[in-house]
Amino acid sequence: MDESGALASATQRFFTLGLMKTADCGPFSDIAHRTWDRAISSVPGGSPAFEFKFNAVTGSSLPFHLELIDAFFDQPSSYFCALVLDKQRPGVNWQGYFSTVWDAYLSYARVLVSNNLDPGEEVCVIADYLGKPKKSAKYFEAEIARCTGKAGTPRGRVFNACMLDSCSSLPIQVVDLLLGGVRHAFLADREPGVQRDANKDAISMRIRERAGRKTLATNFTNPKPNYFSIWEFTP
């Protein structure tokens, strides 16, 4: 799980949260690590500190970012859902419901997780690290661990949750790419005058092509061959 955009920023229109699910991590992990190994030996300045990051993609690292996206879509069990908040959309007013950004983040994260739990499913959530404010008594791990599914018997549930630095997790890094590509598509669609980066355009386009869609900047759900869903939040 990862986030993209700053919820409290007045200059960033979109805030997004992304959740990737898989029942079998091994095949994806193997391919992803092989791609990472080739990236650090091929990208100028490459080192073991290299990360796949949407906001850090360059012309030399782009082919490897695209390979990682393909690795996700090539796994039959891969599952992804993005929750998109357009803060300029009428009625989207997180400040009116939450006293802090942290409370809002936790609430939207719970909404995303709870709505993507299948009946009887037990899930461990691993998320990119986001620092908890010192004044808050709410921990991400405890808040997410109490999530249950919205339908079915027995209800799906989260049995554990933890946060990791993205550098330690290739699955978190692929969520960063998928989510960045989705957010980029919404920005291109609703603010076409904003200057864009060609490498980021290429990532967004690859996701769109692999999802078989004309645009990512809309609500849709592809149930198969890979579950891929874009969910724009509406009050």
Secondary structure, 3 states (H helix, E strand, C coil): CEEECCCCCCCCCEEEEEEEECCCHHHHHHHHHHHHHHHHHHCCCCCCCCCCCHHHCCCCCHHHHHHHHHHHHCCCCCEEEEEEEECCCCCCCHHHCCCCHHHHHHHHHHHHHHCCCCCCCEEEEEEECCCCCCCCCCCHHHHHHCCECCCCCCCCEEEEEEEECHHHCHHHHHHHHHHHHHHHHHHHHHCCCCCCCHHHHHHHHHHHHHHCCCCCCCCEEECCCCEEEEEECCC
